[in-house]
């Protein structure tokens, strides 16, 4: 059994050493060296979100229907989405990715959605990367701002914001939304 002084020295040494240390094969300690070589980048993305809840091939469907409609009309209605993200507003334009997640009517006083979405990209430089959006979407405002709270792939450690603007909608609830996203990542 090692003395207290030698144990203290070992702990202090391993905290400041960039090496693996093994003692009698019982355990190993690794100190983490951070790299300052990676620089933050700012990326701007522009695409169209196609949310279709009607017709033969919906891309979003209602998964929760509240029991008590008197609590605020539409309050509590929840949808699961797997919506196309396209380069242009036409649904036939180039498909860049998918918006996958949940949105719910979270306000009893107006039409404010809680958006929990991953924008998963599968084209070009961003193939295999995703951005995560979590925030309030007041759909009747001309432009809505929602935070980007994270990402994967190229967008690791992402933070930023998404501006959403509805460019088309119908009485059934279908919509095409223009997104301008600014994100800082490594």
TASUL-V613466 format. One record per residue. N is the residue number from 0. PSI is psi as a letter, one per 20 degrees, with the letter a starting at -180 (none if undefined). OMEGA is omega in whole degrees, 0 to 359 (NA if undefined). Layout:
n->N psi->PSI omega->OMEGA
n->N psi->PSI omega->OMEGA
This chain:
n->0 psi->p omega->183
n->1 psi->q omega->179
n->2 psi->r omega->180
n->3 psi->g omega->181
n->4 psi->g omega->180
n->5 psi->h omega->176
n->6 psi->g omega->179
n->7 psi->g omega->178
n->8 psi->g omega->181
n->9 psi->g omega->180
n->10 psi->g omega->180
n->11 psi->g omega->180
n->12 psi->g omega->183
n->13 psi->h omega->178
n->14 psi->h omega->183
n->15 psi->j omega->182
n->16 psi->p omega->180
n->17 psi->k omega->184
n->18 psi->r omega->169
n->19 psi->p omega->178
n->20 psi->p omega->178
n->21 psi->p omega->180
n->22 psi->o omega->179
n->23 psi->k omega->178
n->24 psi->j omega->186
n->25 psi->h omega->180
n->26 psi->r omega->176
n->27 psi->q omega->181
n->28 psi->p omega->179
n->29 psi->p omega->173
n->30 psi->q omega->184
n->31 psi->p omega->178
n->32 psi->p omega->181
n->33 psi->q omega->180
n->34 psi->p omega->176
n->35 psi->j omega->182
n->36 psi->h omega->183
n->37 psi->p omega->180
n->38 psi->q omega->175
n->39 psi->q omega->178
n->40 psi->q omega->173
n->41 psi->p omega->179
n->42 psi->p omega->175
n->43 psi->p omega->180
n->44 psi->q omega->178
n->45 psi->p omega->180
n->46 psi->r omega->181
n->47 psi->p omega->183
n->48 psi->p omega->182
n->49 psi->o omega->181
n->50 psi->o omega->182
n->51 psi->o omega->179
n->52 psi->i omega->180
n->53 psi->r omega->175
n->54 psi->a omega->184
n->55 psi->h omega->184
n->56 psi->m omega->180
n->57 psi->q omega->176
n->58 psi->i omega->176
n->59 psi->q omega->179
n->60 psi->q omega->179
n->61 psi->p omega->180
n->62 psi->i omega->178
n->63 psi->p omega->177
n->64 psi->o omega->183
n->65 psi->q omega->178
n->66 psi->h omega->186
n->67 psi->n omega->180
n->68 psi->i omega->183
n->69 psi->i omega->182
n->70 psi->j omega->179
n->71 psi->k omega->176
n->72 psi->d omega->184
n->73 psi->i omega->184
n->74 psi->p omega->175
n->75 psi->i omega->179
n->76 psi->p omega->185
n->77 psi->p omega->180
n->78 psi->q omega->170
n->79 psi->p omega->186
n->80 psi->q omega->169
n->81 psi->m omega->189
n->82 psi->q omega->176
n->83 psi->q omega->172
n->84 psi->o omega->185
n->85 psi->r omega->181
n->86 psi->h omega->182
n->87 psi->r omega->181
n->88 psi->h omega->180
n->89 psi->p omega->181
n->90 psi->h omega->179
n->91 psi->i omega->180
n->92 psi->r omega->185
n->93 psi->p omega->179
n->94 psi->o omega->182
n->95 psi->h omega->183
n->96 psi->a omega->181
n->97 psi->q omega->172
n->98 psi->o omega->184
n->99 psi->p omega->180
n->100 psi->b omega->186
n->101 psi->q omega->166
n->102 psi->q omega->185
n->103 psi->q omega->175
n->104 psi->o omega->191
n->105 psi->j omega->181
n->106 psi->p omega->176
n->107 psi->i omega->189
n->108 psi->i omega->177
n->109 psi->a omega->179
n->110 psi->n omega->178
n->111 psi->p omega->180
n->112 psi->q omega->165
n->113 psi->o omega->181
n->114 psi->p omega->174
n->115 psi->n omega->190
n->116 psi->q omega->167
n->117 psi->p omega->173
n->118 psi->o omega->183
n->119 psi->p omega->184
n->120 psi->q omega->178
n->121 psi->k omega->177
n->122 psi->q omega->171
n->123 psi->b omega->183
n->124 psi->h omega->186
n->125 psi->j omega->181
n->126 psi->p omega->179
n->127 psi->j omega->180
n->128 psi->q omega->180
n->129 psi->q omega->173
n->130 psi->q omega->179
n->131 psi->p omega->180
n->132 psi->p omega->176
n->133 psi->o omega->180
n->134 psi->a omega->182
n->135 psi->p omega->180
n->136 psi->o omega->178
n->137 psi->n omega->195
n->138 psi->i omega->179
n->139 psi->j omega->172
n->140 psi->q omega->181
n->141 psi->g omega->180
n->142 psi->p omega->179
n->143 psi->q omega->178
n->144 psi->p omega->178
n->145 psi->q omega->181
n->146 psi->q omega->167
n->147 psi->p omega->187
n->148 psi->i omega->179
n->149 psi->a omega->179
n->150 psi->r omega->178
n->151 psi->r omega->180
n->152 psi->c omega->179
n->153 psi->h omega->184
n->154 psi->k omega->176
n->155 psi->p omega->182
n->156 psi->k omega->183
n->157 psi->q omega->171
n->158 psi->q omega->181
n->159 psi->b omega->181
n->160 psi->q omega->177
n->161 psi->p omega->174
n->162 psi->p omega->182
n->163 psi->p omega->178
n->164 psi->p omega->179
n->165 psi->p omega->179
n->166 psi->i omega->177
n->167 psi->q omega->173
n->168 psi->r omega->177
n->169 psi->r omega->182
n->170 psi->h omega->181
n->171 psi->i omega->180
n->172 psi->i omega->177
n->173 psi->q omega->182
n->174 psi->q omega->169
n->175 psi->p omega->185
n->176 psi->p omega->175
n->177 psi->p omega->178
n->178 psi->p omega->169
n->179 psi->o omega->186
n->180 psi->p omega->173
n->181 psi->p omega->185
n->182 psi->p omega->174
n->183 psi->p omega->182
n->184 psi->r omega->179
n->185 psi->none omega->NA
